[in-house]
């Protein structure tokens, strides 16, 4: 399975990803499908497209591709400042509410129901037990281990190249988080918590 980033129509996608990025994305999708592989669209809700999520869903329907939505957060940019792309709270909630309703009739929207409910309730979401850094970690291209895609502080990282993966994993600092903006991490926590609605949604995610 290939996850391909999709931010919206050409004017939105190219503004965020660079000139001609939309055309390159479509070429990548066509190439992956032509080789018999599965494509899932990853759509990041930002200030650039928060009012255009209908168009994102329409594109997924047009291409008959599953689409997963996530809020913009620091871990997506490997430390770059993304604050200018964070949508206002009300607009974000309205977008997620629309997607939650769309999911009821559209199987291509693959976020789980608990995931949607969590983000709709933000910034006061329900508690979800977190096992980041305990049962799974994030590995960056340099071989650095972090508890998850949100917790990227230098004091939390372990060097899997220098220490070896097993030692780096075992020495990962234990962390506690009450507010998760990474949908992959959130879905993993729901699964390890044996949330039945998340488990039922599992085949769509992997």
C-alpha positions as MATLAB code, in Angstrom:
seq = 'XXXXXXXXXXXXXXXXXXXXXXXXXXXXXXXXXXXXXXXXXXXXXXXXXXXXXXXXXXXXXXXXXXXXXXXXXXXXXXXXXXXXXXXXXXXXXXXXXXXXXXXXXXXXXXXXXXXXXXXXXXXXXXXXXXXXXXXXXXXXXXXXXXXXXXXXXXXXXXXXXXXXXXXXXXXXXXXXXXXXXXXXXXXXXXXXXXXXXXXXXXXXXX';
ca = [
       0.000    0.000    0.000;
       1.191    3.502   -0.876;
       0.079    6.572    1.053;
       0.165    9.673   -1.150;
      -0.284   13.202    0.191;
      -3.169   15.141   -1.330;
      -4.009   18.659   -0.185;
      -6.713   19.697   -2.638;
      -7.178   21.033   -6.166;
      -4.085   22.163   -8.117;
      -4.146   25.733   -6.784;
      -4.088   24.491   -3.177;
      -1.810   21.486   -3.611;
       0.810   23.340   -5.648;
       0.824   26.303   -3.264;
       1.670   23.963   -0.389;
       3.870   21.393   -2.122;
       5.531   23.367   -4.907;
       5.014   24.084   -8.619;
       3.605   21.162  -10.640;
       3.245   19.046   -7.483;
      -0.380   18.193   -8.300;
       0.557   16.797  -11.710;
       3.387   14.765  -10.170;
       0.966   13.428   -7.541;
      -1.464   12.256  -10.222;
       1.380   10.596  -12.155;
       2.427    8.797   -8.975;
      -1.114    7.589   -8.333;
      -1.456    6.301  -11.895;
       1.915    4.518  -11.716;
       1.113    2.812   -8.418;
      -2.317    1.677   -9.595;
      -0.919    0.464  -12.923;
       1.356   -1.878  -10.989;
      -1.540   -3.353   -9.074;
      -0.826   -1.664   -5.765;
      -3.235    0.056   -3.415;
      -3.256    3.838   -2.933;
      -4.581    5.695    0.112;
      -4.785    9.485   -0.022;
      -3.470   11.363    3.017;
      -5.202   14.731    3.267;
      -3.903   17.247    5.803;
      -6.503   19.769    6.950;
      -4.839   23.175    7.031;
      -5.820   26.810    6.807;
      -5.413   26.472    3.031;
      -8.081   23.808    2.554;
     -10.195   23.711    5.719;
     -13.095   25.300    3.823;
     -12.641   22.994    0.833;
     -12.855   19.511    2.351;
     -15.866   18.797    0.138;
     -13.545   19.051   -2.863;
     -11.093   16.660   -1.244;
     -13.824   14.065   -0.786;
     -15.055   14.632   -4.340;
     -11.581   13.904   -5.695;
     -11.387   10.670   -3.698;
     -14.758    9.630   -5.126;
     -13.681   10.581   -8.658;
     -10.544    8.428   -8.380;
     -12.286    5.780   -6.228;
      -9.490    5.993   -3.652;
      -9.683    5.734    0.159;
      -8.841    9.002    1.887;
      -7.635    9.651    5.424;
      -7.771   13.101    6.986;
      -5.445   14.542    9.603;
      -4.877   17.958   11.165;
      -1.670   19.809   10.427;
       0.890   19.370   13.215;
       4.616   19.904   13.754;
       5.608   16.294   13.188;
       4.518   16.484    9.556;
       7.270   18.992    8.763;
      10.220   17.529   10.704;
      10.618   20.560   12.933;
       9.596   23.278   10.478;
       7.207   25.934   11.717;
       3.677   25.088   10.534;
       1.771   27.504   12.759;
       0.737   29.600    9.762;
      -1.111   26.583    8.348;
      -3.079   25.714   11.492;
      -6.781   26.442   10.815;
      -8.897   28.261   13.360;
     -10.635   25.995   15.849;
     -14.211   26.553   14.678;
     -13.386   25.968   11.011;
     -11.495   22.795   11.868;
     -14.362   21.445   13.954;
     -16.859   22.212   11.186;
     -14.681   20.390    8.656;
     -14.413   17.312   10.880;
     -18.163   17.337   11.545;
     -18.779   17.306    7.790;
     -16.341   14.425    7.339;
     -17.947   12.465   10.181;
     -21.335   12.763    8.473;
     -19.796   11.927    5.099;
     -18.203    8.790    6.536;
     -21.653    7.415    7.418;
     -22.494    7.140    3.722;
     -19.083    7.134    2.053;
     -16.783    4.136    2.745;
     -13.855    5.941    1.116;
     -13.454    8.155    4.214;
     -11.396    5.784    6.354;
     -10.813    7.630    9.630;
     -12.454    5.661   12.427;
     -15.525    7.039   14.170;
     -13.630    7.455   17.491;
     -10.957    9.389   15.602;
     -13.551   11.818   14.216;
     -15.214   12.221   17.609;
     -11.867   12.977   19.232;
     -11.088   15.812   16.834;
     -14.608   17.189   16.918;
     -14.285   17.495   20.716;
     -10.882   19.183   20.508;
      -9.418   21.073   22.434;
     -11.109   19.116   25.231;
     -11.065   15.582   23.785;
     -11.870   12.418   25.717;
      -9.007   10.618   27.428;
      -7.297    7.904   25.392;
      -4.605    5.708   27.020;
      -1.319    6.363   25.209;
       1.345    3.692   24.654;
       3.699    5.806   22.511;
       7.285    4.936   23.311;
       6.128    1.773   25.056;
       4.667   -0.431   22.312;
       5.701    1.590   19.271;
       7.967    4.481   18.282;
       8.629    6.828   15.385;
      11.883    6.383   13.444;
      13.143    9.308   11.382;
      15.319    8.968    8.238;
      18.499    9.391   10.333;
      17.631    6.472   12.587;
      16.511    8.587   15.527;
      13.712    7.130   17.646;
      10.985    9.323   19.121;
       7.952    8.288   21.193;
       5.604    9.404   18.395;
       5.121   11.942   15.610;
       4.187   14.682   18.083;
       6.960   14.262   20.633;
      10.039   15.252   18.631;
      12.002   17.093   21.318;
      15.738   16.399   21.392;
      15.659   15.244   25.012;
      13.267   12.423   24.055;
      15.108   10.973   21.077;
      17.301    7.886   21.061;
      19.919    7.057   18.436;
      19.137    3.608   17.028;
      22.233    3.708   14.806;
      24.620    4.282   17.710;
      22.787    2.258   20.368;
      21.170   -0.433   18.267;
      17.420   -0.524   17.854;
      16.642   -2.835   20.783;
      18.656   -0.774   23.264;
      17.309    2.534   21.932;
      13.743    1.229   22.176;
      14.233   -0.088   25.705;
      15.777    3.200   26.829;
      13.051    5.367   25.319;
      11.837    7.898   27.920;
       8.319    7.231   29.177;
       6.014   10.092   28.304;
       2.439   11.105   29.068;
       0.258   13.051   26.656;
      -3.366   14.120   26.967;
      -3.824   15.764   23.571;
      -2.999   13.856   20.381;
      -2.990   15.601   16.995;
      -1.491   12.686   15.060;
      -4.268   10.437   13.691;
      -1.962    7.442   13.192;
      -0.878    7.589   16.825;
      -4.447    8.090   17.944;
      -5.685    5.121   15.907;
      -2.882    2.938   17.309;
      -3.839    3.878   20.849;
      -7.488    3.052   20.176;
      -6.480   -0.329   18.779;
      -4.255   -1.195   21.751;
      -7.091   -0.076   24.024;
      -9.315   -2.591   22.209;
     -11.831    0.027   21.118;
     -14.362   -2.080   19.205;
     -15.358    0.633   16.735;
     -11.713    1.275   15.915;
     -11.032   -2.445   15.544;
     -13.947   -2.727   13.129;
     -12.412    0.058   11.056;
      -8.941   -1.559   11.018;
      -9.134   -3.220    7.548;
      -9.621    0.205    5.964;
      -6.448    1.623    7.483;
      -3.940   -1.078    6.545;
];
